[in-house]
């Protein structure tokens, strides 16, 4: 399956639009990762633990969207938009949502 942020796919013709398709993941950051990120915030640098969580959540959201698009009979998703939000009373949850249009290409 082709997944792209562009509205079309070079060399392919969209023959059918199946509809909007979504993928969402809400991931919690555990206490150890939160502590390590706090140290990074204090001393400076990149937070590898948060980056790993973000990458895993984004990958899972895209996989969920792809599964839903296949269930709709699509062989591609175009116009993908990726959004990130922080949730929870202490901002300890990360939400990654992806949206696109499920299509059939020749």
C-alpha angles and dihedrals in degrees: 000000000000117000117188142161091218122093093238141020119244111243093012130095119217107226101173138022112213098184143257116327129194141196123190135181128180111195128186122215112224125229095259094052090045090051092048091048089050090056090049089050090052098044098030132240135093124318105231093183093056092043090053091050091049093048092048093048093049092049091049092049091051091048090050091050091049091051091051092047091052090050088056090053096254126142096194142025119215133188094031116186121192120204131185127201135174114224140180135063091281095032088249096137127076121205121198116186127180126193130185145142117270111221143170115233129192 
